Amino acid sequence: MSDQPTTPAEALLAADAAAGPLLETTTGPHLWERAFTTRRMMIDVLIGLLPVTAAAVWFFRAAAVCQIVTCVVAALAAEYVFTFARRKPFSLLDGSGLITGLILAFSLPPGLPPYMSAIGAIVAVALGKMIFGGLGYNIFNPAMVGRAFLMACFTAEMTTWAAPVGATTGATPLAAGGASLLKLFEGNVAGSLGETSAAMIILGGLWLLLRKAGDWRLTAGMLIGVALVAPVDHWARESGHSLTVLQHLLSGAVLLGAFFIVTDPVSSPLTKPGRWIFGLGVGMLTVVIRIFGNNPEGVMFAVLVMNAMTPLLNRWTQPRPVGGHAKKE
Amino acid sequence: MDIGHLVAIAITAAVIQNIVLTYFMGICPFLGVSRRVDMAFGMGAAVTFVNTAAGVVTYLLQAYVLIPYHLEFLQYVVFIFVIAAMVQLVEMYLRKFFPRLYDSFGIYLPLITTNCAILGTTLLIWIKGFGTLAQATVFSAFVGVGFTLAIVIMAGIREELDFADVPKALRGPAITLMIAAILAMAFMGFAGIGG
């Protein structure tokens, strides 16, 4: 009897055997992406921030460059001092200090005196991250801690927004009763450095989500949260001050927050339901603060409040194992 | 009775002018009993009960005894006395029905007497000029709710920090106070809501 296949079916089988098994079985854990490291994630965030950086430099020219450089240098210097003092390896290479500096720079009004930006960056890294033990342990989003500190210390400077080069308006669209949607989309409005151009933020943000450097549930949750509460504005404030739902979504820091701030994997919840609640909470609180509070913008406060709730959300939304007990006792 | 006004008082007392994060009162149990979430919740419930009871009783005493007889100068003494009595009540109740919780509180349970949040609430009722018993009751109850909110949030964070590499010098009360500072900055955002 020969080994040569005699029927077409046997020929197919022999070809399959040569090509390898149909079903491969391996033991877990199944790492589908071996390069999914902190460093790769941070690089993806940096790439995602490129369009925002470009828009900031385009609209605010030298002021933007000065602000970004100040914040990044101060953040890295603070990180260096703290790691040096604790005799730990310098954590510059994971890129998180760089991103904290960048996000802070984008969330500050252009033309803020450089020493204030530097104070913000130092507080962001020191109080926001290093006192908890560095990256991975911080409870709050470091950039938002730095910004909140500046907001408490220099309220007047923090709520004066310079107009982009070549534009005429001076007040942020949130306070001035809204800008046209096209202007908001391209970014030719007054506002914090990196929050003006909706188009560029969405471009960079989509890259971030596609690379899974940020969870889309957080972004979607926040945008839905804003859209849910925004209609209240229509009857809560007189017509000159109220914004439409789309204006709420496109103006201020909502988009920057939804794509780049709430997606911080350290200070957001670990579970999927927790992430939905977190995103919805940030979005809804943002609009409530915008409409009813003294502050024109609420993203930063909303993020900090929900950051504080994150440990509780993690605790309450833990999935129950199949067949497991509802409670430990 | 204006329900809308009562709701505004409740939200203001619990969130917008949170007793711990805006007035910085009640810091000692906030630091001392915020290590575990369940303990923090128990302390919050105890404080809420004492706060509500003391708020109601001191309101009645002030309105119907102290003011008619021009004895306002006795306000502090009388209020502390009422609060101490209420704490004693809670202590007896907990020792009988929740002995484990009672043991875990330790010194912090009798210390509710000197919790400035509670004396603060009973005095704030008069400083803010609430005119009716209903307003005073809602206010003192929701100050307690706000205290519970703050201490439970803090306990959640501190449980998470058990795994963190916090610098040695900052462990314990130091990091807790720094977190409280960040929380206070976050709650600043609610300023202006509800007038």
Contacts between the chains, C-beta under 8 A, distances in Angstrom:
chain1	res1	chain2	res2	distance
A	86	B	167	6.3
A	127	B	178	6.6
A	127	B	181	7.9
A	127	B	182	7.0
A	128	B	182	7.8
A	131	B	166	7.0
A	131	B	167	6.7
A	131	B	170	5.7
A	131	B	175	6.5
A	131	B	178	6.1
A	132	B	161	6.9
A	132	B	164	5.3
A	132	B	165	8.0
A	132	B	166	6.1
A	132	B	175	7.6
A	133	B	164	4.6
A	133	B	165	3.2
A	133	B	166	5.2
A	133	B	167	7.2
A	134	B	165	6.7
A	137	B	161	7.4
A	137	B	163	7.6
A	137	B	164	3.7
A	137	B	165	6.0
A	137	B	166	7.5
A	139	B	157	5.3
A	139	B	160	6.6
A	139	B	161	7.4
A	139	B	179	6.9
A	139	B	182	8.0
A	140	B	182	5.6
A	140	B	186	7.9
A	145	B	182	5.7
A	145	B	185	7.5
A	148	B	182	7.4
A	148	B	185	4.1
A	148	B	186	6.7
A	148	B	188	7.3
A	149	B	185	6.7
A	151	B	185	7.6
A	151	B	188	7.5
A	152	B	185	5.7
A	152	B	188	6.5
A	285	B	189	8.0
A	288	B	193	7.1
A	289	B	189	5.2
A	289	B	190	6.9
A	289	B	193	7.2
A	292	B	192	7.1
A	292	B	193	4.4
A	292	B	194	7.2
A	293	B	189	6.4
A	293	B	190	6.2
A	293	B	191	6.3
A	293	B	192	4.5
A	293	B	193	4.9
A	294	B	191	5.0
A	294	B	192	3.1
A	295	B	189	5.9
A	295	B	191	7.1
A	295	B	192	7.3
A	298	B	189	5.9
A	300	B	189	7.2
A	301	B	186	5.7
A	301	B	187	7.9
A	301	B	188	6.9
A	301	B	189	2.4
A	301	B	190	7.3
A	302	B	189	7.1
A	304	B	182	6.9
A	304	B	183	7.8
A	304	B	185	6.9
A	304	B	186	3.4
A	304	B	189	7.6
A	305	B	186	4.9
A	305	B	187	7.2
A	305	B	189	7.2
A	307	B	186	7.7
A	308	B	153	5.1
A	308	B	156	8.0
A	308	B	157	6.6
A	308	B	182	8.0
A	308	B	183	5.7
A	308	B	186	6.3
A	309	B	153	6.6
A	309	B	156	7.6
A	310	B	156	8.0
A	310	B	160	8.0
A	311	B	156	3.7
A	311	B	157	5.4
A	311	B	159	6.4
A	311	B	160	4.1
A	312	B	37	7.4
A	312	B	152	7.0
A	312	B	153	6.8
A	312	B	156	4.2
A	314	B	160	7.6
A	315	B	37	7.0
A	315	B	156	6.6
A	315	B	159	7.9
